């Protein structure tokens, strides 16, 4: 019988049965692979073993069950049935088999641990404790202690779990699971210091254990001690200088502390030793991208895509880096490769449209925004086909993809960016009615979107309807009282008209609280001061007017300094006007000449050339 120890006769019997299996084809599950009812249980047992070796667990379970039907009190069979049932996730069945096995051999510690573990898995603390401990209440053995610890900890009985873990540490002084369990229990009790002591004691027994060091670093992170976490990583690297996971963890910890340069050095060390580590490559690429190191970012993003193709997020940022490097063809190819189901699909279309507009091809830019291919050199080529043309089919597919994108809430922000840019592109292309219609369609979906209202106000202003523009800008401020651009627009418009200057100044001051270093808002404030000064001087109140003019010069000079990038012709002309009114005509001439070099906008600065010519005549300049 299988429940008794195998005597020499039994071993010989099993050997003979194994030979019989080979001869009859049972080992391969052939037509005669199922032993007959009159065959001995050992034959079913051997068939079960063959099924297990082949990974056929359901068939193995069935074979063991046949063997058990012939020998119902065989504890080894019952135990194996419990283990196979557990492997097949049939926990209730596993528990029944384990209970029957323990009834046959009540003192079998291994069976008690198996059954106790099953009780623990379903959270039955009472049954688990009864099965896993002796009459004195102590765990039967280290495996029983480990199972009992698990159920105690899961039940929130942290003090009892700590006592069980302490027993386990004493029972297995050189093993890892004791200190790990004790540290976890102490941590759950809120005693981080005791938890660290448990791990340090474990390291005393097992010096250099990476598992214990990893738990120690995690514990310090849990305690909010990121510096202490870094100290653990330094300790590990002192033992294992090039340990991969530790180098990565150190880089992440440094990044979390805002130490970008140190983090970059850690990830660069990983990259040097493990050049195909995707995580390090991407971290360094992100850092290069944030710093504007476009060539290095492009190189690393390209490498990341070779390591793991199909990452659309990486492809998008590679496209942006290529665009920044002036390689429009490569950028467009990358943007075209991003599929419609990617979160970056709409942003990729937007970037491609920016490239085409920069090339002076607004029509192509609009086509890209509306779903046409963004690849360099791509052009629609209508061809005849049965039914719908290929072009019509392609457009239909693009429209379907666009609808799918619009339906995804996660892309709402990207869709908004595309639609805002599209309206601006239409405006710059001279199609103001279409641009306004697009923004009004957006407002029907989001009537209180302050940015859409602001842009719509701008377009009404460009169309010459300044009153309508102001009405819409006021709506933008109602939606967002701190919308700096709308506040500045209204304030500057009133200043230009010489109206409501007190209110204009207050609105612009509110805008400056949001963006205190914004050059165009500083220019608006300076222009308010200028418009306060001019009527005073014209009325003969020169001293009062000059006070406002000096304040205007200060603000306008600050505005010019903040703009950078070659300056702004409107700000330069404003500063020239202030100097002129102060009687500093030579400085006014210099500012008007500077404004002319800055490519002035005729619609905004119709009088610049006349002012400049009059001063040149005055100073005898050609």
PEPE-V83751 format. One record per backbone hydrogen bond with DSSP energy under -0.5 kcal/mol. NH is the residue of the N-H (numbers start at 1). CO is the residue of the C=O. E is the energy in kcal/mol with one decimal. If there is no record, write none. Layout:
nh->[NH,NH]
co->[CO,CO]
e->[E,E]
This chain:
nh->[4,7,10,11,12,13,14,15,16,17,18,19,20,21,22,23,24,25,26,27,28,29,30,33,35,39,43,44,45,46,47,48,49,50,51,52,53,54,55,56,57,60,61,62,63,64,65,66,67,68,69,70,70,71,74,75,78,79,80,81,82,83,84,85,86,87,88,89,90,91,94,95,96,97,98,99,100,101,102,103,104,105,108,109,112,113,114,115,116,117,118,119,120,121,122,123,124,125,128,129,130,131,132,133,134,137,140,145,146,147,148,149,150,151,152,153,154,155,156,157,158,161,162,163,164,165,166,167,168,169,170,171,172,173,175,179,180,181,182,183,184,185,186,187,188,189,190,191,192,195,196,197,198,199,200,201,202,203,204,205,206,209,210,213,214,215,216,217,218,219,220,221,222,223,224,225,226,229,230,231,232,233,234,235,236,237,238,239,239,240,243,247,248,249,250,251,252,253,254,255,256,257,258,259,260,263,264,265,266,267,268,269,270,271,272,273,274,277,278,281,282,283,284,285,286,287,288,289,290,291,292,292,293,294,297,298,299,300,301,302,303,304,305,306,307,308,311,312,315,316,317,318,319,320,321,322,323,324,325,326,327,328,331,332,333,334,335,336,337,337,338,339,342,345,348,349,350,351,352,353,354,355,356,357,358,359,360,361,362,365,366,367,368,369,370,371,372,378,390,393,394,395,396,397,398,399,400,401,402,403,404,405,406,407,408,408,409,411,412,415,416,417,418,419,420,421,422,423,424,425,426,427,428,429,430,431,432,435,436,437,438,439,440,441,442,443,444,445,445,446,449,450,453,454,455,456,457,458,459,460,461,462,463,464,465,466,469,470,471,472,473,474,475,476,477,478,479,480,483,484,487,488,489,490,491,492,493,494,495,496,497,498,498,499,504,505,506,507,508,509,510,511,512,513,514,514,515,518,519,522,523,524,525,526,527,528,529,530,531,532,533,534,535,536,537,538,539,540,541,542,545,546,547,548,549,550,551,552,553,554,555,556,557,558,559,560,561,562,563,564,567,572,573,574,575,576,577,578,579,580,581,582,583,583,584,585,588,589,590,591,592,593,594,595,596,597,598,599,602,604,605,608,611,612,613,614,615,616,617,618,619,620,621]
co->[1,5,7,7,8,9,10,11,12,13,14,15,16,17,18,19,20,21,21,21,25,26,25,30,33,36,40,40,41,42,43,44,45,46,47,48,49,50,52,51,55,56,57,58,59,60,61,62,63,64,65,66,67,67,71,73,74,75,76,77,78,79,80,81,82,83,84,86,85,89,90,91,92,93,94,95,96,97,98,99,100,101,105,107,108,109,110,111,112,113,114,115,116,117,118,120,119,123,124,125,126,127,128,129,138,134,132,141,142,143,144,145,146,147,148,149,150,151,153,152,156,157,158,159,160,161,162,163,164,165,166,167,168,170,172,175,176,177,178,179,180,181,182,183,184,185,187,186,190,191,192,193,194,195,196,197,198,199,200,201,202,206,208,209,210,211,212,213,214,215,216,217,218,219,221,220,224,225,226,227,228,229,230,231,232,233,234,235,236,236,240,243,244,245,246,247,248,249,250,251,252,253,255,254,258,259,260,261,262,263,264,265,266,267,268,269,270,274,276,277,278,279,280,281,282,283,284,285,286,287,288,289,288,292,293,294,295,296,297,298,299,300,301,302,303,304,308,310,311,312,313,314,315,316,317,318,319,320,321,323,322,326,327,328,329,330,331,332,333,334,335,337,339,342,344,345,346,347,348,349,350,351,352,353,354,355,357,356,360,361,362,363,364,365,366,368,367,375,383,389,390,391,392,393,394,395,396,397,398,399,400,401,402,403,404,405,407,408,409,411,412,413,414,415,416,417,418,419,420,421,422,423,424,425,427,426,430,431,432,433,434,435,436,437,438,439,440,441,442,442,446,448,449,450,451,452,453,454,455,456,457,458,459,461,460,464,465,466,467,468,469,470,471,472,473,474,475,476,480,482,483,484,485,486,487,488,489,490,491,492,493,494,495,494,500,501,502,503,504,505,506,507,508,509,510,511,511,515,517,518,519,520,521,522,523,524,525,526,527,528,529,530,531,532,533,534,535,537,536,540,541,542,543,544,545,546,547,548,549,550,551,552,553,554,555,556,557,558,559,560,564,568,569,570,571,572,573,574,575,576,577,578,579,580,579,583,584,585,586,587,588,589,590,591,592,593,594,596,600,601,601,605,607,608,609,610,611,612,613,614,615,617,616]
e->[-1.2,-0.7,-0.5,-2.3,-2.1,-2.0,-2.7,-2.1,-2.3,-2.2,-2.2,-2.0,-2.2,-2.5,-2.0,-1.9,-2.4,-1.5,-1.2,-0.8,-0.9,-1.5,-1.9,-2.2,-0.7,-1.4,-1.2,-0.9,-2.3,-2.2,-2.2,-2.5,-2.0,-2.1,-2.2,-2.3,-2.5,-1.6,-1.5,-3.0,-1.3,-2.1,-2.8,-2.1,-2.1,-2.5,-2.2,-1.9,-2.1,-2.5,-1.9,-0.9,-0.6,-1.1,-1.8,-1.1,-2.2,-2.8,-2.4,-2.6,-2.1,-2.3,-2.7,-2.4,-2.1,-2.3,-1.8,-1.8,-3.5,-0.8,-2.4,-2.5,-1.8,-2.2,-2.4,-2.4,-2.1,-2.4,-2.3,-1.7,-1.5,-2.3,-1.8,-0.8,-1.9,-2.4,-2.3,-2.7,-2.9,-2.4,-1.6,-2.3,-2.6,-2.2,-1.3,-1.6,-2.5,-1.5,-2.5,-2.9,-2.4,-2.0,-2.5,-1.3,-2.7,-1.9,-2.5,-2.4,-2.4,-2.1,-2.7,-2.7,-1.8,-1.7,-2.3,-2.8,-2.3,-1.5,-1.5,-2.6,-1.5,-2.5,-2.5,-2.0,-2.4,-2.5,-2.5,-2.0,-2.1,-2.2,-1.9,-2.3,-2.3,-0.5,-1.5,-0.5,-2.1,-2.3,-2.7,-2.7,-2.1,-2.3,-2.5,-2.4,-2.4,-1.6,-1.5,-2.6,-1.1,-2.0,-2.3,-2.1,-2.1,-1.8,-2.7,-2.4,-1.9,-2.2,-1.7,-1.5,-2.7,-1.6,-0.5,-2.2,-2.6,-2.0,-2.2,-2.5,-2.1,-2.4,-2.1,-2.1,-2.4,-1.8,-1.5,-2.8,-1.2,-2.0,-2.2,-2.0,-1.8,-1.9,-2.4,-2.0,-2.4,-2.7,-1.5,-0.7,-1.2,-3.3,-1.9,-2.3,-2.1,-2.5,-2.7,-2.1,-2.2,-2.3,-2.6,-2.0,-2.3,-1.4,-1.6,-2.8,-1.4,-2.6,-2.8,-1.9,-2.2,-2.7,-2.6,-1.9,-1.8,-2.8,-2.4,-1.7,-3.7,-2.2,-0.9,-2.2,-2.6,-2.3,-2.3,-2.3,-2.8,-2.0,-2.7,-2.6,-2.5,-1.8,-0.5,-1.1,-2.7,-1.8,-2.4,-2.8,-2.2,-2.2,-2.9,-2.3,-1.9,-2.6,-2.0,-1.6,-2.1,-2.4,-0.7,-1.2,-2.4,-2.4,-2.0,-2.4,-2.2,-2.2,-2.4,-2.6,-2.4,-2.5,-1.5,-1.6,-2.4,-1.4,-2.1,-3.0,-2.0,-2.0,-2.5,-2.3,-1.0,-0.6,-1.1,-0.5,-1.9,-1.4,-2.5,-2.0,-2.3,-2.6,-2.4,-2.4,-2.2,-1.8,-2.3,-2.7,-2.4,-1.3,-2.1,-2.6,-0.8,-2.0,-2.6,-2.0,-2.2,-2.1,-1.7,-1.7,-2.8,-2.1,-0.9,-2.6,-3.0,-2.7,-2.4,-2.5,-2.5,-2.6,-2.2,-2.5,-2.8,-2.4,-2.2,-2.3,-2.6,-1.6,-0.5,-1.3,-0.7,-1.8,-2.0,-2.9,-2.2,-2.0,-2.3,-2.6,-2.5,-2.4,-2.6,-2.1,-2.1,-2.8,-2.5,-2.2,-2.8,-1.6,-1.7,-2.8,-0.9,-1.9,-2.9,-2.4,-2.1,-1.9,-2.5,-1.9,-1.6,-2.2,-1.5,-0.8,-0.7,-2.4,-1.7,-0.9,-2.3,-2.5,-2.4,-2.5,-2.6,-2.2,-2.0,-2.2,-2.2,-2.4,-1.8,-1.3,-2.1,-1.3,-2.2,-2.4,-2.1,-2.2,-2.2,-2.3,-1.6,-1.9,-1.9,-2.1,-1.9,-2.4,-2.1,-1.2,-2.4,-2.5,-2.3,-2.2,-2.3,-2.9,-2.5,-2.4,-2.1,-2.9,-1.6,-0.8,-1.0,-2.6,-2.7,-2.7,-2.0,-2.5,-2.4,-2.5,-1.9,-2.0,-2.4,-1.4,-0.9,-0.7,-2.0,-1.7,-0.6,-2.1,-2.2,-1.7,-2.0,-2.5,-2.3,-2.0,-2.1,-2.1,-2.6,-1.7,-1.9,-2.4,-0.7,-0.7,-2.3,-2.6,-1.4,-1.7,-2.6,-1.5,-2.2,-2.9,-1.3,-1.4,-2.2,-2.6,-1.6,-2.2,-2.6,-1.9,-2.0,-2.8,-2.5,-1.9,-2.4,-2.4,-2.1,-2.2,-1.7,-1.2,-1.5,-2.2,-2.3,-2.6,-2.5,-2.1,-2.5,-2.2,-2.4,-2.5,-2.4,-1.5,-0.5,-1.3,-2.8,-1.4,-1.9,-2.7,-2.0,-2.0,-2.4,-2.4,-2.1,-2.4,-2.0,-1.9,-1.1,-1.2,-0.7,-0.9,-2.4,-0.9,-2.2,-2.4,-2.6,-2.3,-1.9,-2.3,-2.2,-2.1,-2.3,-1.2,-3.5]
